[in-house]
Amino acid sequence: MSLISFIQDAGEKLFNHPKAAPAAAAPAATPDVNALNATAGQAIEKYIASQGLKADGLDVKYDGASQTVTVSGVAPDQATREKIVLCCGNVAAVAKVNDMLTVGQGGAAEST
C-alpha cells in the first residue's frame, strides 16, 4: 500500500470544475461536497472500466480537498493493479493516489 503523487493538471478531464464567477454575480447555492466527491469517484471507476481493467470489490473514492483518490479491491495480478493505479493518477485534478489494492492469490505478486 502506498501513496503515489501525480501531476494534477495533466490527464483525462473526467469531471468539470466550476469556473470562477465574477464578483458581482449572485452567490450560488453551496454545492454538496460529498455528492461531488462521490460523482468524481464514480467517473474514475467508469474510466478504469473503459480501459478494460477489473478488480474484485473495486472501490474508488475521491477527496476534492486533497485531490486524492483512494482505490481498493483485489486485482487479479500485479500488472492490473499497477494499471488501475495509473488510470486513477491519469485524471485531471488528481494529485495523489492512495493505493490500497491487493493482488489475488492466483496473481503473481511482483515486487515494486
C-alpha positions as CSV (number, residue, x, y, z in Angstrom):
1,M,0.0,0.0,0.0
2,S,1.4,3.4,-0.9
3,L,0.6,7.0,-1.7
4,I,1.7,7.9,-5.2
5,S,1.9,11.5,-6.5
6,F,0.9,12.6,-9.9
7,I,0.8,15.9,-11.9
8,Q,-2.7,17.2,-11.0
9,D,-3.3,19.3,-14.1
10,A,-2.5,16.5,-16.6
11,G,-4.6,13.6,-17.6
12,E,-8.1,12.8,-18.6
13,K,-10.7,15.5,-18.0
14,L,-13.5,13.4,-16.4
15,F,-15.3,16.0,-14.3
16,N,-16.0,19.7,-14.8
17,H,-14.6,22.1,-12.3
18,P,-16.6,25.3,-11.8
19,K,-15.0,28.4,-13.2
20,A,-14.5,31.4,-11.0
21,A,-17.7,33.5,-11.1
22,P,-17.4,37.3,-11.4
23,A,-17.5,39.2,-8.1
24,A,-20.8,40.9,-9.0
25,A,-22.6,37.6,-9.6
26,A,-25.2,36.4,-7.1
27,P,-23.9,33.8,-4.7
28,A,-24.6,30.3,-5.9
29,A,-26.0,27.6,-3.7
30,T,-23.4,25.8,-1.7
31,P,-22.6,22.6,-3.5
32,D,-22.9,19.2,-1.8
33,V,-19.2,18.3,-1.5
34,N,-19.9,14.7,-0.6
35,A,-22.1,14.3,-3.7
36,L,-19.5,15.9,-5.9
37,N,-16.7,13.7,-4.5
38,A,-18.9,10.6,-5.0
39,T,-19.7,11.6,-8.6
40,A,-16.0,12.1,-9.3
41,G,-15.2,8.7,-7.8
42,Q,-17.8,7.0,-10.0
43,A,-16.4,8.8,-13.1
44,I,-12.9,7.5,-12.3
45,E,-14.3,4.0,-11.7
46,K,-16.0,4.2,-15.2
47,Y,-12.7,5.3,-16.7
48,I,-10.9,2.3,-15.2
49,A,-13.6,0.0,-16.7
50,S,-13.3,1.7,-20.1
51,Q,-9.7,0.7,-20.1
52,G,-10.7,-3.0,-19.7
53,L,-9.4,-3.3,-16.2
54,K,-11.3,-5.1,-13.4
55,A,-10.7,-5.9,-9.8
56,D,-12.9,-7.7,-7.3
57,G,-14.6,-5.3,-4.9
58,L,-13.2,-2.3,-6.7
59,D,-13.9,0.9,-4.7
60,V,-12.8,4.3,-5.8
61,K,-13.2,7.3,-3.6
62,Y,-12.2,10.9,-4.5
63,D,-11.4,13.7,-2.0
64,G,-11.5,17.0,-3.8
65,A,-10.0,18.9,-0.9
66,S,-6.7,17.0,-1.1
67,Q,-7.2,15.9,-4.7
68,T,-6.5,12.3,-3.6
69,V,-8.1,9.1,-5.0
70,T,-8.2,6.1,-2.7
71,V,-8.6,2.9,-4.6
72,S,-9.1,-0.5,-3.0
73,G,-10.1,-4.0,-4.0
74,V,-8.4,-7.2,-5.2
75,A,-6.7,-7.1,-8.6
76,P,-6.2,-10.4,-10.4
77,D,-2.4,-9.7,-10.9
78,Q,0.3,-7.1,-10.2
79,A,0.2,-5.7,-13.7
80,T,-3.6,-5.0,-13.5
81,R,-3.1,-3.4,-10.0
82,E,-0.4,-1.0,-11.4
83,K,-2.6,-0.1,-14.4
84,I,-5.6,0.7,-12.2
85,V,-3.4,3.0,-10.1
86,L,-2.1,4.7,-13.2
87,C,-5.6,5.2,-14.5
88,C,-6.5,6.9,-11.3
89,G,-3.5,9.1,-11.5
90,N,-4.1,9.9,-15.2
91,V,-7.1,12.1,-14.3
92,A,-7.0,15.8,-14.2
93,A,-7.4,17.2,-10.7
94,V,-5.8,14.1,-9.1
95,A,-2.6,14.9,-7.4
96,K,-2.2,11.6,-5.3
97,V,-3.4,8.1,-5.4
98,N,-3.7,6.1,-2.2
99,D,-3.1,2.6,-3.4
100,M,-5.0,0.1,-1.1
101,L,-5.3,-2.6,-3.8
102,T,-4.1,-6.1,-3.2
103,V,-3.3,-8.9,-5.6
104,G,-5.4,-12.1,-5.5
105,Q,-4.0,-15.4,-4.6
106,G,-3.7,-16.5,-8.2
107,G,-1.8,-13.4,-9.4
108,A,1.9,-13.1,-9.3
109,A,2.8,-10.5,-6.7
110,E,5.9,-8.9,-8.2
111,S,8.0,-6.6,-6.1
112,T,7.8,-2.9,-7.0
